[in-house]
Amino acid sequence: MSILDKNSNYSFRSYFELSNDTDEILAEFDYDFIRKRLQLPQTNREIEGLIELRQQLEETIPYVTLSSEAAKREILIAPVLSRVAVICKRLLRIEYPVKVNNLLQGNLDYLIQSHHSLVVIEAKRDDLTRGFTQLAVELIAMAMLEDTPDIIYGVVTMGDVWVFGILSPGSHTITRDIASYTLPDDLEEIVKILVGILE
């Protein structure tokens, strides 16, 4: 039984609001869903500005209410991603519009591309499980565009918790990491993974 009405319009946000499990929704696009520990790339290079970024986060967090998605994006997510963009000398695209068809359309919260890979970042206020479903559908949309890399990386984050995923176009599989990373404690690891992906 099909979950999606092929004649209706769905935004990426629509998939967050569906009550179906991730594997059921991804099956609609002929993708398998698995959970396992991912071996993510990490850069070996020294990260410039990391101490200052950690200090900024630790000084700011006690004085900001992080009850909205916008607050988390501005205080926790954007500073990390803008630092990664500077280190990698890559454009950080915010609210990036994508339209493949009526089932795959909407804005990506953040997108960073390099010559051989890209990272889609989906910011969510509270629900990582449904957030990952939305992220996975966004990764499928990116895989259907031209010049797709062999692996497409994604992150769903609530600001303080970050979970990575990868899409492998060849095997039509999306894998969610069973590990997660937290801010500010795992800041260095998060940044080194993101830079490692984009190097």
Z-matrix of the N, CA and C atoms (Angstrom, degrees):
N
C 1 1.467
C 2 1.525 1 109.84
N 3 1.310 2 116.01 1 128.71
C 4 1.461 3 120.41 2 -176.96
C 5 1.530 4 111.12 3 -77.95
N 6 1.318 5 115.17 4 138.55
C 7 1.467 6 120.91 5 177.63
C 8 1.525 7 109.88 6 -83.82
N 9 1.333 8 115.43 7 -38.41
C 10 1.460 9 120.72 8 -173.82
C 11 1.522 10 111.26 9 -95.16
N 12 1.319 11 115.34 10 143.09
C 13 1.458 12 121.59 11 171.90
C 14 1.524 13 106.49 12 -91.56
N 15 1.322 14 115.77 13 108.61
C 16 1.470 15 120.76 14 -173.09
C 17 1.528 16 112.86 15 -61.09
N 18 1.332 17 117.02 16 -18.29
C 19 1.466 18 120.30 17 -179.36
C 20 1.528 19 113.02 18 -92.33
N 21 1.337 20 116.48 19 -5.25
C 22 1.467 21 120.05 20 -179.67
C 23 1.521 22 110.20 21 -93.73
N 24 1.319 23 115.14 22 166.91
C 25 1.463 24 121.23 23 175.59
C 26 1.519 25 109.87 24 -99.42
N 27 1.316 26 115.96 25 134.53
C 28 1.462 27 122.13 26 177.05
C 29 1.519 28 108.38 27 -126.41
N 30 1.327 29 115.14 28 132.46
C 31 1.466 30 119.26 29 169.98
C 32 1.525 31 106.87 30 -93.24
N 33 1.336 32 116.59 31 167.01
C 34 1.466 33 118.68 32 176.35
C 35 1.526 34 110.31 33 -56.88
N 36 1.325 35 115.64 34 -37.61
C 37 1.468 36 121.24 35 -179.68
C 38 1.534 37 111.26 36 -61.33
N 39 1.329 38 117.20 37 -30.85
C 40 1.473 39 121.24 38 -179.58
C 41 1.526 40 111.30 39 -56.85
N 42 1.335 41 116.20 40 -35.18
C 43 1.470 42 119.91 41 -176.53
C 44 1.530 43 111.71 42 -72.78
N 45 1.326 44 116.02 43 -26.50
C 46 1.470 45 120.30 44 174.25
C 47 1.530 46 109.67 45 -66.10
N 48 1.319 47 115.22 46 -34.33
C 49 1.471 48 120.46 47 -174.23
C 50 1.529 49 113.50 48 -85.25
N 51 1.343 50 117.40 49 -14.24
C 52 1.470 51 119.11 50 177.26
C 53 1.529 52 109.90 51 -70.12
N 54 1.322 53 116.49 52 144.26
C 55 1.472 54 119.73 53 -178.18
C 56 1.534 55 112.39 54 -88.72
N 57 1.329 56 117.59 55 -5.51
C 58 1.474 57 120.67 56 -178.85
C 59 1.523 58 111.13 57 -69.32
N 60 1.335 59 115.62 58 155.61
C 61 1.466 60 121.02 59 177.20
C 62 1.524 61 110.56 60 -70.17
N 63 1.326 62 114.98 61 157.72
C 64 1.463 63 121.74 62 -177.39
C 65 1.523 64 111.77 63 -55.95
N 66 1.340 65 117.12 64 -46.43
C 67 1.466 66 119.77 65 -176.59
C 68 1.526 67 111.84 66 -62.53
N 69 1.328 68 117.59 67 -34.60
C 70 1.464 69 121.18 68 179.47
C 71 1.524 70 111.08 69 -67.90
N 72 1.327 71 116.28 70 -42.40
C 73 1.464 72 120.44 71 -179.41
C 74 1.531 73 110.40 72 -67.92
N 75 1.337 74 116.87 73 -42.85
C 76 1.467 75 119.62 74 -178.74
C 77 1.522 76 111.33 75 -67.95
N 78 1.328 77 117.60 76 -29.69
C 79 1.470 78 121.36 77 176.94
C 80 1.533 79 111.07 78 -61.64
N 81 1.330 80 117.13 79 -27.26
C 82 1.468 81 121.50 80 176.93
C 83 1.530 82 111.14 81 -62.16
N 84 1.342 83 116.00 82 -24.60
C 85 1.468 84 121.32 83 179.65
C 86 1.538 85 111.36 84 -106.98
N 87 1.341 86 115.85 85 14.66
C 88 1.475 87 122.45 86 -179.13
C 89 1.525 88 112.58 87 61.98
N 90 1.327 89 116.47 88 37.32
C 91 1.469 90 121.86 89 175.36
C 92 1.520 91 109.79 90 -114.23
N 93 1.328 92 115.85 91 141.90
C 94 1.461 93 121.61 92 172.83
C 95 1.527 94 108.59 93 -91.46
N 96 1.316 95 115.58 94 153.41
C 97 1.470 96 121.63 95 -179.72
C 98 1.515 97 109.03 96 -124.38
N 99 1.327 98 116.31 97 125.01
C 100 1.460 99 119.77 98 175.64
C 101 1.520 100 110.76 99 -132.02
N 102 1.329 101 114.72 100 155.78
C 103 1.468 102 121.26 101 175.33
C 104 1.507 103 107.98 102 -118.74
N 105 1.322 104 116.40 103 127.85
C 106 1.461 105 120.56 104 174.96
C 107 1.524 106 108.32 105 -163.02
N 108 1.317 107 115.77 106 170.00
C 109 1.461 108 119.32 107 177.86
C 110 1.520 109 109.03 108 -74.72
N 111 1.319 110 116.15 109 123.24
C 112 1.463 111 121.27 110 -179.17
C 113 1.525 112 110.86 111 -89.71
N 114 1.315 113 115.92 112 142.41
C 115 1.464 114 121.99 113 170.66
C 116 1.520 115 106.42 114 -94.58
N 117 1.319 116 116.16 115 92.59
C 118 1.462 117 121.02 116 -175.86
C 119 1.526 118 110.56 117 -87.74
N 120 1.330 119 116.70 118 145.07
C 121 1.470 120 118.52 119 177.26
C 122 1.520 121 110.72 120 -66.01
N 123 1.314 122 116.43 121 147.46
C 124 1.473 123 121.20 122 174.84
C 125 1.515 124 108.35 123 -136.57
N 126 1.318 125 116.53 124 135.68
C 127 1.452 126 120.18 125 177.84
C 128 1.529 127 109.99 126 -72.03
N 129 1.319 128 115.38 127 151.62
C 130 1.468 129 120.66 128 174.79
C 131 1.521 130 111.72 129 -97.66
N 132 1.330 131 115.82 130 -7.96
C 133 1.455 132 117.73 131 -173.58
C 134 1.522 133 112.64 132 -75.49
N 135 1.305 134 114.45 133 157.61
C 136 1.466 135 121.32 134 176.93
C 137 1.528 136 108.32 135 -69.08
N 138 1.309 137 117.11 136 131.31
C 139 1.467 138 120.99 137 -177.69
C 140 1.532 139 109.82 138 -92.66
N 141 1.331 140 114.88 139 111.90
C 142 1.471 141 119.63 140 179.05
C 143 1.523 142 110.17 141 -70.84
N 144 1.318 143 116.45 142 139.96
C 145 1.457 144 121.52 143 174.29
C 146 1.513 145 114.82 144 80.00
N 147 1.333 146 117.22 145 5.09
C 148 1.467 147 120.34 146 -176.26
C 149 1.528 148 111.72 147 -67.45
N 150 1.322 149 116.48 148 -41.87
C 151 1.472 150 120.57 149 -179.57
C 152 1.527 151 109.70 150 -62.39
N 153 1.340 152 115.72 151 -44.18
C 154 1.470 153 120.15 152 179.78
C 155 1.530 154 111.39 153 -64.98
N 156 1.335 155 115.87 154 -39.60
C 157 1.469 156 119.85 155 179.79
C 158 1.527 157 110.32 156 -65.17
N 159 1.327 158 116.96 157 -44.24
C 160 1.467 159 120.38 158 177.92
C 161 1.530 160 110.20 159 -60.23
N 162 1.329 161 115.77 160 -44.11
C 163 1.469 162 120.81 161 -179.63
C 164 1.530 163 110.53 162 -62.09
N 165 1.338 164 115.65 163 -43.36
C 166 1.468 165 120.78 164 179.04
C 167 1.530 166 110.75 165 -59.67
N 168 1.344 167 116.55 166 -46.31
C 169 1.469 168 120.45 167 -179.31
C 170 1.525 169 111.11 168 -64.24
N 171 1.339 170 116.06 169 -46.30
C 172 1.467 171 119.21 170 -176.25
C 173 1.527 172 112.36 171 -68.44
N 174 1.332 173 116.70 172 -30.54
C 175 1.469 174 119.59 173 177.39
C 176 1.522 175 111.72 174 -76.08
N 177 1.347 176 116.28 175 -34.04
C 178 1.465 177 120.82 176 -173.69
C 179 1.522 178 113.11 177 -82.21
N 180 1.334 179 116.88 178 -41.99
C 181 1.471 180 121.25 179 -172.19
C 182 1.534 181 113.42 180 -52.05
N 183 1.342 182 120.40 181 -42.31
C 184 1.467 183 118.48 182 -179.07
C 185 1.531 184 114.69 183 -65.36
N 186 1.330 185 116.96 184 -17.28
C 187 1.468 186 119.69 185 -173.03
C 188 1.522 187 114.07 186 -111.58
N 189 1.331 188 117.31 187 12.38
C 190 1.463 189 120.09 188 179.84
C 191 1.522 190 108.65 189 -129.09
N 192 1.339 191 116.05 190 134.09
C 193 1.467 192 118.39 191 174.18
C 194 1.524 193 107.39 192 -80.95
N 195 1.318 194 115.29 193 122.45
C 196 1.462 195 120.67 194 -175.47
C 197 1.527 196 110.55 195 -104.15
N 198 1.330 197 115.28 196 44.75
C 199 1.459 198 120.01 197 -175.16
C 200 1.528 199 112.80 198 -89.54
N 201 1.329 200 118.00 199 -10.42
C 202 1.465 201 120.01 200 179.62
C 203 1.522 202 110.26 201 -116.17
N 204 1.334 203 114.45 202 157.75
C 205 1.467 204 120.11 203 177.82
C 206 1.524 205 109.85 204 -62.31
N 207 1.331 206 117.18 205 -40.30
C 208 1.470 207 121.09 206 -178.75
C 209 1.526 208 111.00 207 -61.73
N 210 1.330 209 117.04 208 -41.94
C 211 1.471 210 120.61 209 -179.68
C 212 1.522 211 110.27 210 -63.61
N 213 1.323 212 116.97 211 -44.26
C 214 1.466 213 120.25 212 179.87
C 215 1.524 214 111.32 213 -63.86
N 216 1.338 215 115.48 214 -39.26
C 217 1.462 216 119.04 215 179.67
C 218 1.523 217 111.21 216 -64.01
N 219 1.322 218 116.19 217 -44.78
C 220 1.473 219 119.56 218 -176.29
C 221 1.521 220 113.25 219 -73.25
N 222 1.326 221 116.79 220 -39.05
C 223 1.467 222 120.40 221 -172.96
C 224 1.524 223 112.89 222 -89.08
N 225 1.340 224 117.51 223 -39.94
C 226 1.458 225 120.73 224 -173.09
C 227 1.530 226 114.44 225 -104.33
N 228 1.316 227 116.72 226 -41.83
C 229 1.466 228 119.52 227 -169.77
C 230 1.528 229 112.06 228 -88.41
N 231 1.332 230 117.04 229 -52.52
C 232 1.468 231 120.28 230 -176.68
C 233 1.535 232 113.28 231 -57.59
N 234 1.346 233 120.21 232 -41.86
C 235 1.473 234 118.71 233 179.11
C 236 1.534 235 112.81 234 -61.06
N 237 1.331 236 116.76 235 -38.23
C 238 1.470 237 120.49 236 -179.88
C 239 1.527 238 110.02 237 -68.42
N 240 1.333 239 116.41 238 -47.38
C 241 1.462 240 119.67 239 -176.54
C 242 1.529 241 111.86 240 -69.50
N 243 1.312 242 117.66 241 -35.46
C 244 1.468 243 119.14 242 178.62
C 245 1.527 244 110.43 243 -68.03
N 246 1.336 245 117.39 244 -34.18
C 247 1.473 246 120.52 245 175.94
C 248 1.530 247 109.61 246 -65.42
N 249 1.345 248 117.46 247 -42.60
C 250 1.471 249 121.60 248 178.15
C 251 1.531 250 110.13 249 -62.02
N 252 1.337 251 116.64 250 -42.42
C 253 1.470 252 120.68 251 179.81
C 254 1.528 253 111.14 252 -61.10
N 255 1.332 254 116.70 253 -41.51
C 256 1.469 255 121.33 254 179.13
C 257 1.532 256 110.25 255 -65.76
N 258 1.335 257 116.69 256 -46.42
C 259 1.476 258 120.85 257 -179.16
C 260 1.533 259 110.29 258 -59.64
N 261 1.341 260 116.27 259 -43.66
C 262 1.470 261 120.94 260 -176.02
C 263 1.526 262 112.82 261 -88.11
N 264 1.342 263 115.80 262 -7.25
C 265 1.474 264 120.86 263 -176.73
C 266 1.533 265 110.99 264 54.56
N 267 1.336 266 114.19 265 50.45
C 268 1.456 267 121.78 266 -179.92
C 269 1.523 268 109.77 267 -127.02
N 270 1.320 269 116.05 268 151.00
C 271 1.466 270 120.47 269 178.32
C 272 1.519 271 110.44 270 -71.09
N 273 1.312 272 116.09 271 134.33
C 274 1.458 273 122.11 272 171.32
C 275 1.520 274 106.53 273 -99.13
N 276 1.305 275 116.03 274 112.34
C 277 1.467 276 119.94 275 -179.66
C 278 1.529 277 108.10 276 -95.81
N 279 1.323 278 115.08 277 132.63
C 280 1.468 279 121.28 278 -176.77
C 281 1.527 280 108.55 279 -117.69
N 282 1.341 281 115.95 280 135.11
C 283 1.470 282 121.55 281 -176.47
C 284 1.523 283 109.82 282 53.65
N 285 1.322 284 115.61 283 52.80
C 286 1.464 285 121.77 284 -174.33
C 287 1.526 286 110.56 285 -82.10
N 288 1.356 287 117.83 286 119.79
C 289 1.470 288 119.77 287 -176.29
C 290 1.532 289 112.58 288 -77.14
N 291 1.329 290 115.65 289 136.20
C 292 1.467 291 122.25 290 177.70
C 293 1.525 292 107.62 291 -135.70
N 294 1.336 293 115.66 292 132.42
C 295 1.473 294 118.62 293 172.48
C 296 1.517 295 108.41 294 -138.32
N 297 1.333 296 115.68 295 116.26
C 298 1.459 297 121.68 296 175.68
C 299 1.528 298 108.66 297 -99.05
N 300 1.327 299 116.11 298 -48.60
C 301 1.469 300 122.68 299 177.79
C 302 1.538 301 107.48 300 -162.37
N 303 1.330 302 116.89 301 -168.91
C 304 1.467 303 119.37 302 -175.72
C 305 1.532 304 113.18 303 -70.24
N 306 1.343 305 117.49 304 -16.30
C 307 1.469 306 120.55 305 178.68
C 308 1.527 307 111.84 306 -93.59
N 309 1.326 308 117.04 307 -20.00
C 310 1.466 309 121.53 308 -174.18
C 311 1.524 310 109.71 309 -129.92
N 312 1.334 311 114.61 310 91.33
C 313 1.458 312 119.26 311 -178.04
C 314 1.524 313 110.02 312 -158.33
N 315 1.319 314 114.71 313 153.14
C 316 1.460 315 120.07 314 177.83
C 317 1.513 316 110.41 315 144.17
N 318 1.327 317 115.91 316 -165.38
C 319 1.460 318 121.48 317 -179.44
C 320 1.528 319 110.08 318 -110.26
N 321 1.334 320 115.45 319 134.81
C 322 1.459 321 120.89 320 171.14
C 323 1.518 322 107.26 321 -82.73
N 324 1.326 323 117.89 322 133.45
C 325 1.466 324 119.46 323 179.81
C 326 1.523 325 110.55 324 -57.12
N 327 1.340 326 115.86 325 -49.93
C 328 1.471 327 121.01 326 178.41
C 329 1.524 328 108.85 327 -143.64
N 330 1.335 329 114.93 328 145.91
C 331 1.459 330 121.16 329 175.81
C 332 1.524 331 108.35 330 -142.17
N 333 1.333 332 116.24 331 129.57
C 334 1.461 333 121.39 332 172.47
C 335 1.523 334 106.91 333 -126.48
N 336 1.343 335 116.67 334 127.43
C 337 1.459 336 121.51 335 -179.39
C 338 1.521 337 110.06 336 -119.40
N 339 1.335 338 115.15 337 144.03
C 340 1.461 339 119.97 338 167.65
C 341 1.527 340 106.26 339 -121.86
N 342 1.330 341 117.63 340 -173.61
C 343 1.461 342 120.38 341 -176.11
C 344 1.521 343 112.15 342 -60.98
N 345 1.326 344 117.47 343 -34.09
C 346 1.461 345 119.77 344 -171.73
C 347 1.519 346 113.97 345 -122.06
N 348 1.322 347 117.89 346 0.57
C 349 1.465 348 117.30 347 178.08
C 350 1.518 349 110.75 348 -156.89
N 351 1.312 350 114.87 349 168.14
C 352 1.457 351 119.56 350 177.42
C 353 1.521 352 108.74 351 -147.73
N 354 1.317 353 113.35 352 156.48
C 355 1.458 354 120.43 353 178.74
C 356 1.523 355 108.33 354 -128.14
N 357 1.315 356 116.01 355 127.38
C 358 1.453 357 122.42 356 173.65
C 359 1.524 358 106.94 357 -103.56
N 360 1.320 359 116.58 358 129.53
C 361 1.471 360 119.94 359 -179.53
C 362 1.523 361 108.92 360 -118.14
N 363 1.304 362 115.99 361 124.24
C 364 1.464 363 122.40 362 179.43
C 365 1.522 364 108.78 363 -111.40
N 366 1.321 365 116.11 364 121.05
C 367 1.468 366 121.41 365 -179.87
C 368 1.527 367 109.16 366 -95.87
N 369 1.309 368 114.96 367 130.88
C 370 1.462 369 119.99 368 179.60
C 371 1.521 370 109.50 369 -132.29
N 372 1.316 371 115.66 370 145.44
C 373 1.461 372 119.06 371 -177.03
C 374 1.526 373 112.04 372 -73.20
N 375 1.366 374 116.81 373 -39.68
C 376 1.454 375 115.66 374 -170.61
C 377 1.520 376 116.45 375 -144.27
N 378 1.321 377 120.24 376 -33.34
C 379 1.464 378 120.63 377 -168.99
C 380 1.529 379 111.18 378 -106.23
N 381 1.339 380 116.53 379 102.15
C 382 1.467 381 120.55 380 -178.21
C 383 1.523 382 112.07 381 -70.65
N 384 1.325 383 117.80 382 -33.28
C 385 1.463 384 120.51 383 -177.20
C 386 1.520 385 110.73 384 -66.18
N 387 1.316 386 116.31 385 -52.34
C 388 1.471 387 119.12 386 178.36
C 389 1.524 388 110.44 387 -69.73
N 390 1.315 389 116.05 388 -32.73
C 391 1.467 390 120.24 389 175.80
C 392 1.511 391 111.21 390 -60.72
N 393 1.338 392 116.31 391 -39.12
C 394 1.466 393 119.02 392 178.87
C 395 1.528 394 110.51 393 -68.12
N 396 1.322 395 117.15 394 -36.27
C 397 1.471 396 120.01 395 176.41
C 398 1.521 397 110.03 396 -58.83
N 399 1.334 398 116.37 397 -46.34
C 400 1.464 399 120.29 398 178.84
C 401 1.530 400 110.31 399 -62.58
N 402 1.324 401 117.12 400 -44.48
C 403 1.463 402 121.59 401 177.80
C 404 1.525 403 110.34 402 -57.66
N 405 1.327 404 117.13 403 -45.54
C 406 1.468 405 121.66 404 -177.59
C 407 1.527 406 110.94 405 -59.90
N 408 1.323 407 116.61 406 -41.04
C 409 1.468 408 120.39 407 178.65
C 410 1.533 409 109.84 408 -66.91
N 411 1.328 410 117.61 409 -37.27
C 412 1.464 411 120.85 410 176.06
C 413 1.532 412 110.82 411 -63.72
N 414 1.323 413 116.91 412 -38.49
C 415 1.468 414 120.70 413 177.53
C 416 1.529 415 110.78 414 -64.84
N 417 1.331 416 116.52 415 -39.24
C 418 1.471 417 120.50 416 177.04
C 419 1.527 418 109.96 417 -61.70
N 420 1.324 419 116.66 418 -42.52
C 421 1.474 420 120.31 419 178.43
C 422 1.525 421 110.41 420 -60.63
N 423 1.339 422 116.81 421 -44.39
C 424 1.471 423 120.13 422 -179.86
C 425 1.526 424 111.03 423 -64.44
N 426 1.340 425 116.43 424 -34.97
C 427 1.470 426 120.73 425 179.73
C 428 1.521 427 112.08 426 -66.75
N 429 1.337 428 116.82 427 -21.42
C 430 1.460 429 120.56 428 -178.45
C 431 1.527 430 112.35 429 -89.49
N 432 1.329 431 115.67 430 -6.42
C 433 1.462 432 119.30 431 176.82
C 434 1.525 433 109.77 432 -84.54
N 435 1.323 434 116.78 433 166.52
C 436 1.463 435 120.51 434 -178.92
C 437 1.531 436 111.23 435 -69.83
N 438 1.339 437 115.09 436 161.77
C 439 1.469 438 122.18 437 176.20
C 440 1.522 439 112.75 438 55.69
N 441 1.316 440 115.99 439 45.67
C 442 1.451 441 120.42 440 179.99
C 443 1.530 442 110.57 441 -79.82
N 444 1.332 443 117.85 442 132.16
C 445 1.465 444 119.10 443 175.21
C 446 1.530 445 111.70 444 -69.52
N 447 1.330 446 116.08 445 168.52
C 448 1.473 447 120.86 446 -178.07
C 449 1.521 448 112.35 447 -64.55
N 450 1.317 449 116.07 448 -34.70
C 451 1.466 450 120.54 449 176.93
C 452 1.525 451 107.35 450 -130.59
N 453 1.310 452 116.09 451 133.72
C 454 1.460 453 121.25 452 175.93
C 455 1.522 454 107.07 453 -109.79
N 456 1.309 455 115.65 454 128.42
C 457 1.463 456 121.05 455 -177.86
C 458 1.521 457 110.15 456 -99.77
N 459 1.308 458 114.71 457 148.91
C 460 1.451 459 120.40 458 176.34
C 461 1.516 460 110.26 459 -141.55
N 462 1.315 461 114.87 460 158.86
C 463 1.468 462 121.58 461 175.47
C 464 1.516 463 107.68 462 -138.53
N 465 1.309 464 116.17 463 133.07
C 466 1.460 465 119.80 464 167.15
C 467 1.517 466 106.27 465 -110.11
N 468 1.321 467 115.32 466 134.85
C 469 1.460 468 118.38 467 -176.63
C 470 1.520 469 112.16 468 -140.87
N 471 1.320 470 114.67 469 143.37
C 472 1.461 471 121.07 470 171.46
C 473 1.530 472 108.81 471 -98.97
N 474 1.320 473 116.44 472 14.10
C 475 1.459 474 120.87 473 -178.83
C 476 1.506 475 110.41 474 96.81
N 477 1.328 476 116.45 475 -59.26
C 478 1.466 477 119.93 476 -179.87
C 479 1.527 478 112.29 477 -91.46
N 480 1.343 479 118.23 478 -19.16
C 481 1.465 480 122.23 479 178.26
C 482 1.529 481 108.51 480 -122.28
N 483 1.347 482 115.97 481 132.39
C 484 1.470 483 122.05 482 -178.34
C 485 1.528 484 108.99 483 -124.26
N 486 1.345 485 116.89 484 131.32
C 487 1.460 486 122.23 485 177.80
C 488 1.533 487 108.36 486 -127.40
N 489 1.335 488 115.31 487 128.07
C 490 1.463 489 120.73 488 -178.45
C 491 1.521 490 111.19 489 -94.10
N 492 1.322 491 114.09 490 156.34
C 493 1.456 492 121.17 491 173.92
C 494 1.516 493 109.04 492 -147.73
N 495 1.328 494 116.20 493 159.96
C 496 1.461 495 119.81 494 175.70
C 497 1.524 496 110.07 495 -134.34
N 498 1.327 497 114.77 496 146.94
C 499 1.451 498 121.46 497 173.33
C 500 1.522 499 107.45 498 -112.54
N 501 1.319 500 116.20 499 128.58
C 502 1.467 501 121.88 500 176.31
C 503 1.522 502 107.54 501 -109.29
N 504 1.357 503 117.45 502 102.09
C 505 1.476 504 119.48 503 -175.92
C 506 1.528 505 113.16 504 -58.72
N 507 1.334 506 117.10 505 -36.15
C 508 1.467 507 120.59 506 -177.62
C 509 1.518 508 113.08 507 -60.91
N 510 1.320 509 116.23 508 -41.42
C 511 1.465 510 119.96 509 -177.06
C 512 1.527 511 113.02 510 -99.92
N 513 1.339 512 116.25 511 1.72
C 514 1.477 513 120.57 512 -178.71
C 515 1.533 514 111.00 513 51.58
N 516 1.332 515 114.43 514 48.42
C 517 1.460 516 120.24 515 -177.93
C 518 1.517 517 110.17 516 -127.37
N 519 1.318 518 115.70 517 140.35
C 520 1.465 519 121.59 518 171.04
C 521 1.520 520 106.96 519 -118.15
N 522 1.329 521 115.34 520 128.61
C 523 1.458 522 121.09 521 -177.51
C 524 1.519 523 109.40 522 -116.08
N 525 1.315 524 115.11 523 130.28
C 526 1.467 525 120.80 524 175.02
C 527 1.524 526 108.74 525 -102.48
N 528 1.317 527 115.76 526 129.89
C 529 1.462 528 120.71 527 178.54
C 530 1.529 529 109.18 528 -66.29
N 531 1.342 530 116.31 529 136.43
C 532 1.467 531 118.47 530 176.62
C 533 1.530 532 110.87 531 -80.66
N 534 1.338 533 115.85 532 -13.42
C 535 1.467 534 119.67 533 176.29
C 536 1.525 535 109.12 534 -89.51
N 537 1.329 536 115.44 535 158.06
C 538 1.466 537 120.01 536 173.11
C 539 1.521 538 108.18 537 -137.19
N 540 1.323 539 115.20 538 162.57
C 541 1.466 540 121.83 539 -177.62
C 542 1.518 541 108.13 540 -124.41
N 543 1.330 542 116.06 541 147.01
C 544 1.462 543 118.78 542 -177.77
C 545 1.524 544 111.20 543 -121.64
N 546 1.330 545 114.23 544 150.72
C 547 1.465 546 121.52 545 172.69
C 548 1.520 547 108.15 546 -105.11
N 549 1.339 548 117.54 547 142.54
C 550 1.465 549 127.09 548 2.86
C 551 1.532 550 114.33 549 -88.50
N 552 1.336 551 118.90 550 -5.42
C 553 1.473 552 121.09 551 -171.24
C 554 1.528 553 114.04 552 -58.86
N 555 1.333 554 116.94 553 -43.67
C 556 1.471 555 120.60 554 -176.12
C 557 1.530 556 112.63 555 -99.45
N 558 1.321 557 116.53 556 23.44
C 559 1.469 558 120.70 557 -176.79
C 560 1.526 559 112.05 558 -52.85
N 561 1.324 560 116.98 559 -48.87
C 562 1.461 561 120.17 560 -176.46
C 563 1.529 562 111.02 561 -60.90
N 564 1.326 563 116.19 562 -42.52
C 565 1.463 564 120.19 563 -179.18
C 566 1.531 565 110.96 564 -65.45
N 567 1.334 566 116.99 565 -43.48
C 568 1.471 567 121.02 566 179.05
C 569 1.527 568 110.15 567 -58.94
N 570 1.332 569 116.19 568 -48.32
C 571 1.466 570 120.69 569 -178.14
C 572 1.526 571 110.36 570 -64.67
N 573 1.330 572 117.18 571 -43.02
C 574 1.477 573 119.69 572 -178.88
C 575 1.530 574 111.76 573 -65.81
N 576 1.320 575 117.55 574 -33.89
C 577 1.474 576 120.26 575 176.05
C 578 1.533 577 110.10 576 -67.30
N 579 1.317 578 116.32 577 -48.56
C 580 1.471 579 119.87 578 -178.97
C 581 1.523 580 111.37 579 -60.92
N 582 1.331 581 116.78 580 -43.38
C 583 1.471 582 120.22 581 178.28
C 584 1.529 583 109.83 582 -66.54
N 585 1.337 584 116.79 583 -39.81
C 586 1.465 585 121.14 584 177.92
C 587 1.520 586 113.01 585 -60.10
N 588 1.328 587 116.01 586 -38.93
C 589 1.473 588 120.75 587 178.22
C 590 1.527 589 110.29 588 -64.95
N 591 1.322 590 116.42 589 -40.14
C 592 1.467 591 121.15 590 -172.02
C 593 1.518 592 113.98 591 -87.82
N 594 1.335 593 117.82 592 -13.16
C 595 1.467 594 120.84 593 -178.29
C 596 1.526 595 111.85 594 -65.25
